[in-house]
């Protein structure tokens, strides 16, 4: 008879503890953040200056940049900013072109 009483006390204690924890635990909430990263590459990556082009070819095809940033580091890395994209050069050759993010309205 004693073992039944101990078992029922253990079950009641466990149930009471679980209920207490559920009632006193803080509420958890989460927001979903949507970032449209992959959309820009499919739309116009072919329109950007490709890796390996020299600066005169870029200037000839896209015109003068709106802003030129001086070379930094070794090897020298410079950046040209156009209205919708930026071009990164190592010495005189394109190493990367990126579209500038345009914030969408809410």
N, C-alpha and C positions, 0 to 999 in steps of 0.2 A: 504494500500500500504506500510505503514511503517513497518508492521510486516513481510511482505515478504522480504523487504530489510534487516531487522535485521536477519532473518533466513538465507538468502543467505550469509551474512557477517559471521555469526557464522559457517556455513558449510565450507566456504572458509578458515576461520582462523583455523578450526580444521584440514582440509586437509593440509594446509601449515605447521602446527605444526607437524603433523604425518610425512610428507615428510622430514622436517628438522631433526627430531629425527632419522629417518632411515638413512639419509645421514651422520649424525655426530656420530652415535653410533659405538663403536669399533667392529671389527670383532671377532667372537667367534670361537675358534677352540678347538678340543679335540682329544686326542689319546686314543687308546684302549690298556689296559694292560691285558694280559692273564696270569693267574697264575694257573698252573696245580696242585691244592691242593689235589683233591680226587683220583688221579691216584695211588699214592703210597700205600694207605691202601688196595686197592683191590688186588694189586699184591703180597704182601708178609707179611701181618700182621700176618699170622699163623706161619711164620718162625721166628718171633721175640720172645724173652722171654716173657712169659705171667705173668700177675699180680699174685703175691702170691708165685712165685718160690723163693727159697732161693739162696744166692750167690754161694754156692757150686754146686747146680744143674746147674746154669747158666755157671759156670766155666767148669763143666764136659761136658756140651753139646756144648758150643761155644768156649772153650779154654780160655787162658789168654787174658785179654783185652790189647789193645795197650796202653791205658792210664787209670789210676785210679785217680779220683779227691777225695780229702779228704772230709769227712763229714762236713756239714755246718748246723748250726741252731739247733733248738730243736723242734721236734725230728730230729735226725741227718739224713740229706739227702746226699747221695753220688752218684757219677756217674761213670760208666765204659764206656769207648769209644772203640768200635770195628771199623773195617774198614768201614762198611756201616751203622752202627746204634749205638745208645747209650742206656744204661740201667740205670734207676734211682732206687735207693734203699732207703727205709726207714728202718733204722737199718740194718737188713740182708735180707729183703724181697723186691722183685721187686714191684714197684708201677707204673712204666711206662716204655715203650720202644718206641723209635722213630727212624725212618730212617733218615739218614742225607741227606739233599737236594743235588742233583747233578745237576749242571747247564747244561742246554741243549745248544748246539751250535746254533748260529743264522742262 
